[in-house]
Amino acid sequence: MRPTLHALVKLGGSGTNDEINETVYQICQFSDEALTIPHGKNGLTSEIDYRLFWTRTYLKKANLIQNSSRGVWTLVDSHLQPDKVDIDTIVKNITDELKKNRTEMPTSADQQDSSTASDNVAVETEAASFVISEDPSELDWKEKLLQTLQSISPAAFERLAQRLLRESGFIQVEVTGKSNDGGIDGKGIVKINGLLSFHIIFQCKRYKGSVGSSQIRDFRGAMQGRADKGMIITTGTFTREAVKEATRPGADPIDLIDGEQLCDKLKELGLGVKTVLVEQVEIQRQWFLDI
């Protein structure tokens, strides 16, 4: 938690998930080996990033940081001094609150003995809403989506990439799928403000693991003289070396779309992902105590 707060201070009081994570890596001097340890079976995220996800959740519950709908985290107090924050007390208070809400959830027997069903609903909803907010459901749906994507055929994944690019504003998107073509799966054109056009070629990797730097170099070799930009779309992740290679100065740029970004884009465009709005009722206990 303290390195996360230090990272936000270093970033000027605000930052995206990626900016915060990268800054924490530097502060803690994590090794490349540590950063590649996956969390869970699908390796959607690294173990360190998963823990940083929970770190931000706890710091938000402690009212030390807040996040906007655009995914930018900010310090509640711009003058906060991370070294003076009592981390142990934060953990204890949140843990105690979680336990309290869980123990207050009524059992089926309690509900049968209760005189009013509405009281049961109110108490259960209050505890349930707190537990739900604790669970990183964002990671859960993405893992399920990636499992689905990894189960479809390579050709189907290429067609999905084609649809994704078209829905994102690309034109003349074609799936080539030719063998011995350096791994090029398709091509398209993107227009900027209706004036500038960039020809792109893309490669689809239906991976569970990570794409390495050697694969980035191979793809760059195949795109020489054939496009302005390259793009690799994967259901897996990219190693840190691959990310560095894709943005290496003096080399043709290659945009990388990993599994998490792919999930976000499919959700944004409504391609195979449906967002259902559910009414959530929260009971403000303190309001009743203060009346």
Buried (B, 14 or more C-beta within 10 A) or exposed (E): BBBBBBBBBBBEBBBBBEBBBBBBBEBEEBEEEEBBEBBEEBBBBBBBBBEBBEBBBBBBBBEBBEBEEEEBBBBEEEEBEBEEBEBEEBEEBBEEEBEEBEEEBBEEEEBEEEEEEEEBBBBBBBBBBBEEBBEEEEBEEBBEBBBEBBEEEEEEBBBBBBBBBBBEEBEEBEBEBEEEEBBBBBBBBBEEEEEEEEBBBBBBBBBBBBBBBEBBBBBBEBBEEBBBBBBBBBBBBBBBBBBEBBEBEEEBEBBBBBBBEBBBBBBEBEEEBEEEEEEEEEBEEEEEEEE
